Amino acid sequence: MKLWAISDLHLASSINRAALAALPNYGEDWLIVAGDVAERSEHVHLAFQMLTERFAQVIWTPGNHDLWTVNEDPEFGGLAGPAKYQALVELARAYNVLTPEDEWPVWVGEGGPCTIASLFTLYDYSFRPTDLARTDVVAWAKEGRAACADEMYLNPAPYPSREAWCQVLCARAEARLAALDPLLPTVLVNHYPLRQDLVRMRRIPRFSPWCGTSVTTDWPARFRAQTVIYGHLHIRRTDDWDGVRYEEVSLGYPKHWDQGAGVQAYLRRILPGV
């Protein structure tokens, strides 16, 4: 029994969908999916159906692409902000996929016991230079050839801004983490990096404001994380800082991975540790 992780499946791509369909059966193993499954409901259905047929338990947290408002979608059409998120949660539950709104499971296989805490925090533009005003972020990023489509497609309504929604989400997640069994270590799962120093994007360094929130910086230490799982950056890497293992587990768009290797090669084994 093993615990695996992947993120950023981006199933709007037919190449990614075909590759996911070729994934073998993993029997009793569990899978963490750390966001950015797809924008459209039909592709989210497809992902949850295929993955739950191949893994004994699937644990999901949303990414920014999952939350985009897609007006022409027959199931999610026009949904925005918390309404879109709640629709995704209900869809996941229909497939017995665990979400950040469900009770966090305790992994009792090799490498456990530990609590697998799936988080949904969004971002608040705090991963920006300290002397840069929030109102100047988009223009500053554009000067560095960076932009984020969330500015058009990730509607936070009824919250007045994405940072306001982020503040509420972080407060809820922090309270839940603080209430966990203090004797159990954790595996923290989030679409976004929990620390700004994990955001190392040489080609588009000015994309960092859309990559997380400084609120979560001390969560790995405070909440006994043995491993932190994240995606979003499309830069797969493993870091070990202060005794905590950080795993960026993105698949990404077709240009980001080797189709000859298949999706199986991009599943990261989390427990038992490698």
C-alpha positions, 0 to 999 in steps of 0.5 A, spaced: 500 500 500 503 506 497 501 513 497 502 517 490 501 524 488 500 528 482 497 535 480 496 539 474 493 534 469 490 539 465 485 535 462 483 540 457 488 537 453 486 531 449 494 528 449 493 529 457 486 525 457 489 519 453 495 519 457 491 518 463 486 513 460 492 509 459 494 509 467 494 502 470 490 499 476 494 501 482 490 496 487 490 498 494 494 504 493 492 512 494 492 518 490 493 525 492 491 530 486 493 537 488 489 541 483 488 543 476 484 537 474 480 541 468 476 547 467 470 544 464 465 539 468 466 533 463 473 533 464 473 533 471 468 527 471 472 523 467 478 524 471 474 522 478 471 516 474 478 514 471 482 515 478 477 512 482 477 506 478 485 505 479 486 507 486 483 505 492 482 512 495 483 519 491 484 525 495 483 532 491 484 539 492 482 545 487 487 549 483 486 555 480 484 552 473 478 548 476 475 554 479 475 558 473 468 561 471 466 557 464 460 560 462 458 555 456 459 549 461 452 545 461 454 543 469 458 549 471 456 554 467 456 561 470 458 559 477 463 563 480 467 563 487 465 559 492 459 556 488 464 553 483 468 550 489 462 547 492 459 544 485 466 541 485 466 538 492 459 535 490 462 532 484 468 529 488 463 526 493 459 523 488 465 519 486 467 518 493 473 523 492 475 526 499 476 534 498 478 539 503 471 540 506 471 532 508 474 529 514 482 529 513 484 521 513 489 518 517 494 514 513 495 507 516 500 504 511 507 504 511 510 511 513 504 512 518 500 514 521 499 521 519 494 525 517 493 527 510 490 534 510 488 537 504 488 545 504 484 550 499 488 557 501 488 560 494 493 566 494 493 574 496 499 577 492 503 577 498 508 573 494 511 580 491 516 584 492 515 588 499 516 595 496 511 593 490 504 596 492 498 591 491 495 595 485 501 595 481 502 587 481 499 586 474 503 592 471 509 590 474 508 582 472 507 584 465 513 588 464 517 582 466 513 578 461 508 575 466 501 574 466 495 570 470 489 568 466 486 568 473 485 576 472 479 574 467 477 567 469 477 566 477 471 570 479 471 571 487 464 573 487 461 574 492 467 576 495 470 583 493 477 580 491 481 574 491 485 576 497 479 577 501 477 570 499 484 567 501 483 570 508 477 567 509 480 560 507 486 560 510 483 562 517 478 556 516 484 551 514 488 554 520 483 552 525 482 545 522 490 544 523 490 547 530 485 542 532 488 536 529 491 530 534 498 533 536 501 526 536 500 525 529 505 528 524 501 530 517 502 530 510 500 537 507 496 538 501 495 544 497 495 546 490 499 552 491 506 552 495 506 554 502 512 558 502 515 563 497 522 561 497 519 555 493 517 559 488 523 559 483 521 560 476 527 563 472 523 564 466 517 568 469 519 570 476 514 575 476 509 570 476 510 569 484 504 574 486 499 568 483 503 563 487 500 563 494 500 567 501 505 568 506 500 566 511 502 559 510 509 560 511 510 557 518 504 551 517 509 546 516 513 547 522 507 549 526 503 543 524 508 537 524 508 536 516 513 530 514 511 532 507 508 538 503 505 536 497 504 542 492 503 543 484 501 550 480 509 551 478 509 546 473 516 545 475 517 538 478 522 538 484 524 535 491 526 539 497 528 538 504 528 544 508 528 543 516 527 536 516 520 537 511 520 534 505 517 539 499 514 535 493 512 539 487 508 534 483 505 537 477 504 533 470 503 540 466 501 541 459 504 536 454 510 541 453 512 539 460 512 532 460 515 526 456 509 523 452 513 517 451 514 515 459 506 516 460 503 519 466 505 513 470 512 516 470 510 522 473 506 519 479 510 521 485 511 516 491 510 520 498 509 514 503 513 510 504 518 515 503 523 514 498 
